[in-house]
Amino acid sequence: MATKGHNEVKESLREMTRIFKPKDPKKFVKEYVRKYRIMGGYEEELTDLVEHEMGKLNSVNSSVS
């Protein structure tokens, strides 16, 4: 995946994570990869990205409460 395209995929996935707040990051990434026809082999990296983003969201939500 080209660097520019790779960064666009990551940013898109971050935004979708913030919007949808998935319960299962692996399933979310699997559906994302299938729907947007992302090349294989990036699922683990993208799952880590989603888990990290969800951690940031949870820390923000817990500090606001």
MARBA-3410 file (N, C-alpha, C, O; in Angstrom, 1 decimal):
65
0.9,-1.2,0.0,0.0,0.0,0.0,0.9,1.2,0.0,1.9,1.3,0.8 ~ 0.6,2.2,-0.8,1.4,3.4,-0.9,1.3,4.2,0.4,0.2,4.1,1.1 ~ 2.3,5.0,0.7,2.3,5.7,2.0,1.1,6.6,2.1,0.4,6.7,3.1 ~ 0.8,7.4,1.0,-0.3,8.3,1.1,-1.6,7.6,1.3,-2.4,8.0,2.1 ~ -1.8,6.5,0.5,-3.0,5.7,0.6,-3.1,5.0,2.0,-4.2,4.9,2.5
-2.0,4.6,2.5,-2.0,3.9,3.8,-2.4,4.9,4.9,-3.1,4.6,5.8 ~ -1.9,6.2,4.8,-2.2,7.2,5.8,-3.7,7.5,5.7,-4.4,7.8,6.7 ~ -4.2,7.6,4.5,-5.7,7.9,4.3,-6.5,6.8,4.9,-7.6,7.0,5.5 ~ -6.1,5.5,4.7,-6.9,4.4,5.3,-6.9,4.5,6.8,-7.9,4.3,7.4 ~ -5.7,4.8,7.4,-5.6,4.9,8.8,-6.5,6.0,9.4,-7.2,5.8,10.3
-6.4,7.2,8.7,-7.2,8.3,9.2,-8.7,8.0,9.0,-9.5,8.3,9.9 ~ -9.1,7.4,7.9,-10.5,7.0,7.7,-10.9,6.0,8.8,-12.0,6.2,9.4 ~ -10.1,5.1,9.1,-10.5,4.1,10.1,-10.6,4.7,11.5,-11.4,4.4,12.3 ~ -9.7,5.7,11.8,-9.7,6.4,13.1,-11.1,7.1,13.2,-11.8,7.1,14.2 ~ -11.5,7.8,12.2,-12.7,8.6,12.2,-13.9,7.6,12.3,-14.8,7.9,13.1
-13.9,6.5,11.6,-15.0,5.6,11.7,-15.1,5.0,13.1,-16.2,4.7,13.6 ~ -13.9,4.8,13.7,-13.9,4.2,15.1,-14.5,5.2,16.0,-15.3,4.8,16.9 ~ -14.2,6.5,15.9,-14.8,7.5,16.7,-16.3,7.6,16.6,-17.1,7.8,17.5 ~ -16.8,7.4,15.3,-18.2,7.5,15.0,-19.0,6.3,15.5,-20.0,6.4,16.2 ~ -18.5,5.1,15.2,-19.2,3.9,15.4,-18.9,3.2,16.8,-19.7,2.4,17.3
-17.8,3.5,17.4,-17.4,3.0,18.7,-17.7,1.4,18.7,-18.5,1.0,19.5 ~ -16.9,0.7,17.9,-17.2,-0.8,17.8,-16.9,-1.5,19.1,-16.0,-1.2,19.8 ~ -17.7,-2.6,19.3,-17.5,-3.4,20.4,-16.4,-4.4,20.2,-15.7,-4.8,21.1 ~ -16.3,-4.9,18.9,-15.3,-5.9,18.6,-14.4,-5.4,17.5,-14.8,-5.3,16.3 ~ -13.2,-4.9,17.9,-12.3,-4.3,16.9,-11.9,-5.2,15.7,-11.8,-4.8,14.6
-11.7,-6.5,16.0,-11.3,-7.4,14.9,-12.4,-7.6,13.9,-12.2,-7.5,12.7 ~ -13.7,-7.7,14.3,-14.8,-7.8,13.4,-15.0,-6.5,12.6,-15.2,-6.5,11.4 ~ -14.8,-5.4,13.3,-15.0,-4.1,12.7,-13.9,-3.9,11.6,-14.3,-3.5,10.5 ~ -12.7,-4.3,11.9,-11.6,-4.1,10.8,-11.9,-5.1,9.7,-11.7,-4.8,8.5 ~ -12.3,-6.3,10.0,-12.5,-7.3,9.0,-13.6,-6.8,8.0,-13.5,-6.9,6.8
-14.7,-6.2,8.5,-15.8,-5.7,7.7,-15.3,-4.5,6.9,-15.6,-4.3,5.8 ~ -14.5,-3.6,7.5,-13.9,-2.4,6.9,-13.0,-2.9,5.7,-13.2,-2.3,4.6 ~ -12.1,-3.8,5.9,-11.2,-4.3,4.9,-12.0,-4.9,3.7,-11.7,-4.6,2.6 ~ -13.1,-5.7,4.0,-13.9,-6.3,3.0,-14.7,-5.2,2.2,-14.7,-5.2,1.0 ~ -15.3,-4.3,3.0,-16.2,-3.3,2.3,-15.4,-2.3,1.4,-15.8,-2.0,0.3
-14.2,-1.9,1.9,-13.4,-0.9,1.2,-12.3,-1.5,0.3,-11.4,-0.8,-0.2 ~ -12.3,-2.9,0.3,-11.3,-3.6,-0.6,-9.9,-3.2,-0.3,-9.1,-2.9,-1.3 ~ -9.5,-3.2,0.9,-8.1,-3.0,1.3,-7.3,-4.3,1.1,-7.8,-5.4,1.4 ~ -6.1,-4.1,0.7,-5.3,-5.3,0.4,-5.1,-6.1,1.7,-5.0,-5.5,2.8 ~ -4.9,-7.4,1.6,-4.8,-8.2,2.8,-3.4,-8.0,3.4,-2.5,-7.4,2.8
-3.3,-8.5,4.7,-2.1,-8.4,5.4,-2.0,-7.2,6.3,-1.0,-7.1,7.1 ~ -3.0,-6.3,6.3,-2.9,-5.1,7.2,-3.9,-5.2,8.3,-4.0,-4.3,9.1 ~ -4.6,-6.3,8.4,-5.7,-6.5,9.4,-5.2,-6.3,10.8,-5.8,-5.6,11.6 ~ -4.0,-6.9,11.1,-3.5,-6.8,12.5,-3.1,-5.4,12.8,-3.4,-4.9,13.9 ~ -2.4,-4.7,11.9,-2.0,-3.3,12.1,-3.2,-2.4,12.3,-3.2,-1.6,13.2
-4.2,-2.6,11.5,-5.4,-1.8,11.6,-6.2,-2.1,12.8,-6.8,-1.2,13.4 ~ -6.2,-3.4,13.3,-6.9,-3.7,14.5,-6.2,-3.1,15.7,-6.9,-2.5,16.6 ~ -4.9,-3.0,15.7,-4.2,-2.3,16.7,-4.5,-0.8,16.7,-4.7,-0.2,17.8 ~ -4.7,-0.3,15.6,-5.0,1.1,15.4,-6.4,1.4,16.1,-6.6,2.4,16.8 ~ -7.4,0.5,15.7,-8.7,0.7,16.3,-8.7,0.5,17.8,-9.4,1.3,18.5
-8.0,-0.5,18.3,-7.9,-0.7,19.8,-7.3,0.5,20.4,-7.7,0.9,21.5 ~ -6.2,1.1,19.8,-5.6,2.3,20.4,-6.6,3.5,20.4,-6.7,4.2,21.4 ~ -7.3,3.7,19.3,-8.2,4.8,19.2,-9.4,4.6,20.3,-9.8,5.6,20.9 ~ -9.8,3.4,20.4,-10.9,3.1,21.4,-10.4,3.4,22.8,-11.1,3.9,23.7 ~ -9.1,3.0,23.1,-8.5,3.3,24.4,-8.4,4.8,24.6,-8.7,5.3,25.8
-8.1,5.6,23.6,-8.1,7.1,23.8,-9.5,7.6,24.0,-9.7,8.5,24.9 ~ -10.5,7.0,23.3,-11.9,7.5,23.5,-12.4,7.1,25.0,-13.0,7.9,25.6 ~ -12.0,5.9,25.4,-12.4,5.5,26.8,-11.7,6.4,27.8,-12.4,6.7,28.8 ~ -10.5,6.8,27.6,-9.8,7.6,28.6,-10.4,9.0,28.7,-10.5,9.6,29.7 ~ -10.8,9.5,27.5,-11.4,10.8,27.5,-12.8,10.8,28.1,-13.1,11.7,28.9
-13.6,9.7,27.8,-14.9,9.6,28.4,-14.8,9.4,29.9,-15.7,10.0,30.6 ~ -13.9,8.7,30.4,-13.8,8.5,31.9,-13.3,9.7,32.6,-13.6,10.0,33.7 ~ -12.4,10.6,31.9,-12.0,11.8,32.6,-13.1,12.9,32.6,-13.0,13.8,33.4 ~ -14.0,12.8,31.6,-15.1,13.8,31.5,-16.1,13.5,32.6,-16.8,14.4,33.1 ~ -16.4,12.2,32.9,-17.4,11.8,33.9,-17.2,12.3,35.2,-18.0,12.0,36.1
END
